[in-house]
């Protein structure tokens, strides 16, 4: 298996310093993007969808749990006993302490899927997930968000009993939020997926292989 070239400590430090310049530029670009997100306008969104949860029906407004901000991840519905590997990987990677930390900043979390609740509960038990998971089956929530049969992450803001949508992302926008992806991107062999731009001889496999 190919490996990075071996160089002297001085050569390594020079190469690392050059990369650090690019990393700092990327950090400043990410900061600028975050500043743009904070300046996005918002649009009013229905709050009366009735989602089915293990503790009974809940509306979108209920999911705020009294807080002002809400993050919703929409988990794909691929049919009975068929589960999206990307959504599964994303959900597996939500750190245990993430939801309490978000709550301290006034942000609630909900994972919502068009899968029927019994299918969701069975998969949750199989994966050992404890984060809040609800079914939007029978509602237009997924279509209204623009997710359709796909996946999406949306952010909502509450003003009293009125709900507004402030942000959404999908595809690589969600991919970049996965904990393990961020750390694998720091390693020599990266994510080891066949779409990556890696040197010849690096281990690479199909993304969900």
KEVO-849382 format. One record per residue (C-alpha): y, x, z. Coordinates in pm, whole numbers, plus 50000, padded with zeros to 5 digits. Example, Ala and Ser with C-alpha at 12.3 -4.5 7.8 and 13.67 -1.06 7.14 Angstrom:
BEGIN
{Y: 49550&X: 51230&Z: 50780}
{Y: 49894&X: 51367&Z: 50714}
// end
This chain:
BEGIN
{Y: 50000&X: 50000&Z: 50000}
{Y: 50341&X: 50138&Z: 49903}
{Y: 50586&X: 50237&Z: 50177}
{Y: 50952&X: 50340&Z: 50191}
{Y: 51021&X: 50706&Z: 50105}
{Y: 51034&X: 50950&Z: 50396}
{Y: 51367&X: 51132&Z: 50436}
{Y: 51543&X: 51342&Z: 50699}
{Y: 51725&X: 51170&Z: 50989}
{Y: 52058&X: 51266&Z: 50828}
{Y: 51963&X: 51111&Z: 50492}
{Y: 51833&X: 50800&Z: 50667}
{Y: 52159&X: 50760&Z: 50863}
{Y: 52364&X: 50793&Z: 50543}
{Y: 52155&X: 50525&Z: 50371}
{Y: 52177&X: 50302&Z: 50680}
{Y: 52557&X: 50344&Z: 50695}
{Y: 52587&X: 50243&Z: 50329}
{Y: 52379&X: 49931&Z: 50391}
{Y: 52589&X: 49852&Z: 50700}
{Y: 52899&X: 49827&Z: 50480}
{Y: 52726&X: 49562&Z: 50267}
{Y: 52600&X: 49382&Z: 50581}
{Y: 52953&X: 49368&Z: 50723}
{Y: 53083&X: 49224&Z: 50396}
{Y: 52809&X: 48958&Z: 50407}
{Y: 52894&X: 48879&Z: 50771}
{Y: 53262&X: 48832&Z: 50684}
{Y: 53161&X: 48611&Z: 50391}
{Y: 52941&X: 48399&Z: 50622}
{Y: 53230&X: 48370&Z: 50870}
{Y: 53455&X: 48250&Z: 50588}
{Y: 53195&X: 47992&Z: 50480}
{Y: 53163&X: 47866&Z: 50838}
{Y: 53543&X: 47833&Z: 50852}
{Y: 53529&X: 47625&Z: 50531}
{Y: 53258&X: 47403&Z: 50682}
{Y: 53476&X: 47337&Z: 50985}
{Y: 53749&X: 47216&Z: 50749}
{Y: 53531&X: 46978&Z: 50546}
{Y: 53645&X: 46615&Z: 50547}
{Y: 53402&X: 46351&Z: 50670}
{Y: 53279&X: 46019&Z: 50539}
{Y: 53181&X: 45712&Z: 50737}
{Y: 52809&X: 45645&Z: 50753}
{Y: 52609&X: 45341&Z: 50857}
{Y: 52499&X: 45359&Z: 51219}
{Y: 52273&X: 45053&Z: 51239}
{Y: 51953&X: 45190&Z: 51082}
{Y: 51658&X: 45106&Z: 51306}
{Y: 51424&X: 45402&Z: 51345}
{Y: 51085&X: 45369&Z: 51508}
{Y: 51015&X: 45614&Z: 51789}
{Y: 50748&X: 45658&Z: 52055}
{Y: 50980&X: 45493&Z: 52309}
{Y: 51077&X: 45202&Z: 52085}
{Y: 51340&X: 45135&Z: 51817}
{Y: 51658&X: 45343&Z: 51807}
{Y: 51968&X: 45332&Z: 51588}
{Y: 52145&X: 45632&Z: 51439}
{Y: 52415&X: 45584&Z: 51703}
{Y: 52148&X: 45593&Z: 51977}
{Y: 52033&X: 45937&Z: 51857}
{Y: 52363&X: 46093&Z: 51966}
{Y: 52252&X: 46027&Z: 52327}
{Y: 52617&X: 45999&Z: 52430}
{Y: 52716&X: 46330&Z: 52270}
{Y: 52968&X: 46363&Z: 51987}
{Y: 52762&X: 46559&Z: 51733}
{Y: 52415&X: 46509&Z: 51586}
{Y: 52193&X: 46724&Z: 51362}
{Y: 51922&X: 46541&Z: 51168}
{Y: 51639&X: 46715&Z: 50986}
{Y: 51460&X: 46491&Z: 50736}
{Y: 51091&X: 46583&Z: 50710}
{Y: 50933&X: 46504&Z: 50373}
{Y: 50686&X: 46217&Z: 50340}
{Y: 50411&X: 46333&Z: 50104}
{Y: 50173&X: 46048&Z: 50180}
{Y: 49884&X: 46005&Z: 50428}
{Y: 49746&X: 46336&Z: 50561}
{Y: 49968&X: 46535&Z: 50324}
{Y: 50236&X: 46735&Z: 50502}
{Y: 50508&X: 46947&Z: 50346}
{Y: 50433&X: 47314&Z: 50427}
{Y: 50803&X: 47402&Z: 50416}
{Y: 50901&X: 47122&Z: 50657}
{Y: 50609&X: 47221&Z: 50881}
{Y: 50721&X: 47584&Z: 50880}
{Y: 51079&X: 47483&Z: 50956}
{Y: 50973&X: 47260&Z: 51246}
{Y: 50736&X: 47525&Z: 51382}
{Y: 51032&X: 47762&Z: 51395}
{Y: 51273&X: 47552&Z: 51598}
{Y: 51294&X: 47767&Z: 51915}
{Y: 51187&X: 47600&Z: 52241}
{Y: 51524&X: 47657&Z: 52402}
{Y: 51730&X: 47555&Z: 52098}
{Y: 51772&X: 47184&Z: 52174}
{Y: 51893&X: 47230&Z: 52535}
{Y: 52133&X: 47501&Z: 52413}
{Y: 52270&X: 47268&Z: 52145}
{Y: 52300&X: 46986&Z: 52399}
{Y: 52519&X: 47210&Z: 52618}
{Y: 52760&X: 47231&Z: 52324}
{Y: 52756&X: 46854&Z: 52274}
{Y: 52506&X: 46849&Z: 51987}
{Y: 52194&X: 46629&Z: 51977}
{Y: 51894&X: 46676&Z: 51746}
{Y: 51653&X: 46440&Z: 51574}
{Y: 51380&X: 46495&Z: 51316}
{Y: 51334&X: 46188&Z: 51098}
{Y: 51071&X: 46112&Z: 50833}
{Y: 50972&X: 45821&Z: 50613}
{Y: 50615&X: 45877&Z: 50734}
{Y: 50483&X: 45588&Z: 50947}
{Y: 50514&X: 45661&Z: 51319}
{Y: 50134&X: 45686&Z: 51384}
{Y: 50110&X: 45959&Z: 51119}
{Y: 50406&X: 46142&Z: 51271}
{Y: 50265&X: 46121&Z: 51625}
{Y: 49923&X: 46247&Z: 51513}
{Y: 50077&X: 46546&Z: 51334}
{Y: 50309&X: 46620&Z: 51626}
{Y: 50009&X: 46634&Z: 51859}
{Y: 49818&X: 46854&Z: 51616}
{Y: 50109&X: 47100&Z: 51586}
{Y: 50210&X: 47084&Z: 51952}
{Y: 50567&X: 46977&Z: 51873}
{Y: 50782&X: 46832&Z: 52151}
{Y: 51112&X: 46782&Z: 51969}
{Y: 51229&X: 46421&Z: 51907}
{Y: 51068&X: 46277&Z: 51592}
{Y: 51132&X: 45929&Z: 51451}
{Y: 51023&X: 45723&Z: 51153}
{Y: 51272&X: 45585&Z: 50900}
{Y: 50990&X: 45403&Z: 50720}
{Y: 51113&X: 45073&Z: 50577}
{Y: 51482&X: 45177&Z: 50587}
{Y: 51713&X: 45317&Z: 50319}
{Y: 51822&X: 45608&Z: 50540}
{Y: 51656&X: 45882&Z: 50333}
{Y: 51797&X: 45748&Z: 50007}
{Y: 52140&X: 45691&Z: 50158}
{Y: 52146&X: 46054&Z: 50275}
{Y: 52050&X: 46171&Z: 49927}
{Y: 51720&X: 46319&Z: 50042}
{Y: 51502&X: 46065&Z: 49863}
{Y: 51144&X: 46189&Z: 49894}
{Y: 51264&X: 46541&Z: 49973}
{Y: 51395&X: 46719&Z: 50281}
{Y: 51749&X: 46766&Z: 50404}
{Y: 51952&X: 46869&Z: 50705}
{Y: 52261&X: 46661&Z: 50786}
{Y: 52532&X: 46681&Z: 51050}
{Y: 52704&X: 46373&Z: 51191}
{Y: 53008&X: 46324&Z: 51415}
{Y: 53064&X: 46020&Z: 51636}
{Y: 53400&X: 45864&Z: 51712}
{Y: 53326&X: 45589&Z: 51961}
{Y: 53078&X: 45357&Z: 51786}
{Y: 53162&X: 45484&Z: 51439}
{Y: 52950&X: 45754&Z: 51275}
{Y: 53066&X: 46003&Z: 51013}
{Y: 52876&X: 46253&Z: 50801}
{Y: 53033&X: 46599&Z: 50802}
{Y: 52777&X: 46827&Z: 50632}
{Y: 52441&X: 46843&Z: 50461}
{Y: 52220&X: 47107&Z: 50300}
{Y: 51875&X: 47142&Z: 50148}
{Y: 51657&X: 47396&Z: 49963}
{Y: 51773&X: 47754&Z: 50042}
{Y: 52044&X: 47617&Z: 50271}
{Y: 51766&X: 47506&Z: 50507}
{Y: 51549&X: 47808&Z: 50433}
{Y: 51811&X: 48047&Z: 50572}
{Y: 51799&X: 47868&Z: 50910}
{Y: 51430&X: 47948&Z: 50974}
{Y: 51395&X: 48187&Z: 51268}
{Y: 51109&X: 48398&Z: 51129}
{Y: 51273&X: 48428&Z: 50785}
{Y: 51582&X: 48585&Z: 50940}
{Y: 51376&X: 48845&Z: 51123}
{Y: 51135&X: 48914&Z: 50837}
{Y: 51439&X: 48985&Z: 50619}
{Y: 51505&X: 49284&Z: 50849}
{Y: 51160&X: 49437&Z: 50797}
{Y: 51051&X: 49681&Z: 50522}
{Y: 50813&X: 49437&Z: 50351}
{Y: 51034&X: 49129&Z: 50403}
{Y: 50876&X: 48786&Z: 50382}
{Y: 50606&X: 48919&Z: 50145}
{Y: 50664&X: 48626&Z: 49908}
{Y: 50640&X: 48663&Z: 49533}
{Y: 50996&X: 48547&Z: 49457}
{Y: 51152&X: 48835&Z: 49653}
{Y: 51310&X: 49134&Z: 49483}
{Y: 51095&X: 49408&Z: 49638}
{Y: 50995&X: 49757&Z: 49519}
{Y: 50678&X: 49791&Z: 49312}
{Y: 50365&X: 49799&Z: 49528}
{Y: 50511&X: 49596&Z: 49816}
{Y: 50274&X: 49327&Z: 49950}
{Y: 50369&X: 48990&Z: 49798}
{Y: 50190&X: 48656&Z: 49795}
{Y: 50270&X: 48300&Z: 49682}
{Y: 50531&X: 48140&Z: 49909}
{Y: 50287&X: 47888&Z: 50060}
{Y: 49972&X: 48088&Z: 49985}
// end
